[in-house]
């Protein structure tokens, strides 16, 4: 018997093996991924607002290799003590120097509910923005004018006035420094232990300041300063620092300097203290200012120089 081979049944078309599907547009998918990888960071960079610059290193706050110069105590007079009722509290002004670098900390000082005054370094990365903020809150704004120190190891930063400048360069630099601080109504010196000893240089600077209707506060970074003497002779509204609040970053020492500032104000009727935008200084002022107001009246610094409270009271250079 011959056997006939069986015919293979054909599978339905639906059950036949299918080959791999052809890839559609593989290049397009890769291009989309590449575009997102490159474009997304750039989009975020331009659309998301950048935070204010705060981590740029700023110049050291003063050129003290030793503790800052203190004011001499007046000689004791053998007078009888007469107890009189106090009609007016002594006046105190506090200037915060070195403003314009650390945005977050500087802003905390500006928004503090107290009539503090603020001195801005001309070329601080946040100087213009913060100076406008302080001005909008009716705080006194000053130019913290960089001046040449005795110690050449200290760099006062850009815009510094030096004794080797000719008159034109000196006044041009001074004018540019003042323009960098919007709303400034006064000037005080940053460093300057060498510059403020030079009578001729201070005459040029103070004449320029007077012509622009500004006042001058001598930070007294040296006992040999002639700034106040020259300012009085030229008729420039002026005042001088009595106490540096935070030469030390120790909390108790800052409190002690605040008490000393109150003591000077009671003795002389008015006094100016200078501090710096340190976090510890803010914490001490935040806690201590309400206690101070029981003994003194805190005012913007222009209240002292314009009423003459600090002019002509001290006879030492």
Buried (B, 14 or more C-beta within 10 A) or exposed (E): EEEEEEEEEEEEEEEEEEEEEEEEEEEEEEEEEEEEEEEEEEEEEEEEEEEBBEEEEBBBBBBBEEEBBEBEEEEEEEEEEEEEEEEEBBBBBBBBBBBBBBBEBBBBBBEBEBBBBBBBBBBBBBBBBBBBBBBEEEBBBBBBBBBBBBEEEBEBBBBBBBEEBEEEEBBEBBEEBBEBBBBBBBBBBBBBBBBBBBEEBBBBBBEBBBEEEBBBBBBBBBBEBBBBBBBBEBEBBBBBBBBBBBBBEEBEBBBEBBBBBBBBBBEBBBBBBBBBBBEBBBEBBBEBBEEBEEBBBBBBBBBBBBEEBBBEEBEEE
